[in-house]
Amino acid sequence: MTSALNLSLPEAPRPRPRAGMLQWLTFLAVAVVLALLLVKQNDTPADRTAGAPEEIERLKTLATDLERRTLYPQAERAWAEYMAVASLTPLEIARTLYRRGKCLKEGGQYAEAARWLMEVEASPVPREEKRKSRRLLLECLAALGKQDVRDTVARSFATREEEKGTVLARVGSDAITREELRAEITGSLEQALKLQGAPLTPAELTLKAREVAETQLSQPESAREALLQAISARVLYRKGLERGFADDTTTLKAISRFRRNFIAHRVVESELEVAMKNLGATDLANHYAANKERFIEKQSAEFSYATFPDRTTAQTALERLRADSSAQAEELQKASGAAVAGQPVPEIGVSAEISVHLLTLGEGELSDRPIEQSGSFYIFRVEKKRPERQLSLEEAESLVKADLSTLKRKEAIGSLQAQLSQEFHVEILDENLPEGGAPDPQAPTAPATPLNTKQNPEQ
């Protein structure tokens, strides 16, 4: 069996076409374009921003202004653009991330806010700034409903915190330091002094509260009582957390109200502080001279007294003391202060009848009858009386400062209203409410500022 022979000759390899000049030029052009693109993409922020400092400053100013105007979403985008073009140090990056996180949180974008705030946690920022960031992060986690995660993160933060000062007690993992206790006592005393109407400027109120707090801490019994109160507050706080009170609607609304009022109050106090810094001795003297009638020491009476359970016993004692004046010193106790018209009677309380009675008696004179007050019966003897008199400038200096502080507060609020009316626009939508209406500048919290308001005729 034979096969057909293949007598065809093998083909020679085809010659490769040689690149012409046009192809080489095209290749080089593409290579150059790609190289330029790579260089542009790898350009560092420093290279991009070195020639545009005005743009960087413009973006920073824009972001700050938008944040101040509570336009949080727009402010966050402006901060993002600022970070993209500015050459920032690690600390500046962390602080800008905090601003972005804060804007996102205020704008209701809690998940995005938590992302940036977590980056701040790993950044080299000062202790106080890190505390603010942690607080916002915990608020974001709570708003997202991640209570378990929030509690875990909160405990983690607590263990990382360095304990500053002398630890006096512990409630679980929470330490109560002497410094924290002093701050809590000072805050409570400052509020009490304000409510009492103490004739002190804001700075003097704080200083006075600190002095009293230090005195309390130096006394073992007072210090122990304050510490027990602090422990009780923390125990109740932990129980409230267990019951879910930390993030319920009532608590969040109360925190929001307090935060709003407190921040507004600080704005007013900062304006007042600036106004008071410029006051000198001449201002005090001029205010005193123009308002002397305000600085008068009222008539007062120092007195001793005795208390009895019923009228008959009191009347019997009164007759005995009238018959034997030497027994008065033994049976009557000296009050800690003097009775002044219109003020509570020391060690007794508010009683217009007793106040008038004491101011009517002469020095060394004994009551003519027992006087009933809150179920007890009193007899009195006036030890010393002081007539009404005009206080000198030196004697009334603290009163003059407080009075001038009240006047400056009104002026500061008026100036602030005029300034803010140009910055913010407020529209009253309820046509039944009157327009304008200046707030009471003596209100204990910051007044709501009437800003450029107008009624909505269509409502």
Buried (B, 14 or more C-beta within 10 A) or exposed (E): EEEEEEEEEEEEEEEEEEEEEEEEEEEEEEEEEEEEEEEEEEEEEEEBBEEEEEBBEBBBEBBBEBBEEEBBBBBBBBBBBBBEEBEBEEEEBBBBBBBBBBBBBBBEBBEBBBBBBBBBBEBEBEEEBBEBBBEBBBBBBBBBEBBEBBBEBBEEBEEEBEEEEEEBBEBEEBBBBBEBBBEBBBEBBBEEBBEEEBBBBBBBBBBBBBEBBEEBBEEEEBBEEBBEBBBEEBEEBEEEBEEEEBBEEEEBEEEEEEEEBEEBBEBBBEBBBEBBEEBEEEBBEEBBEEEEEEBEBBBBBBBBBBBBEEEEEBBEBBEEBBEEEEEBEEEBEEBEEBBBBEEBBBEBEEBEEBBEBBBEBEEEEBBEEBBBBEEBBBBBBBBEBEEEEEBEBEEBBEBBBBBBBBEBBBBBBEEBBEEBBEEEEEEBEEEEEEEEEEEEBEEEEBBEBBBEBEBEEEE
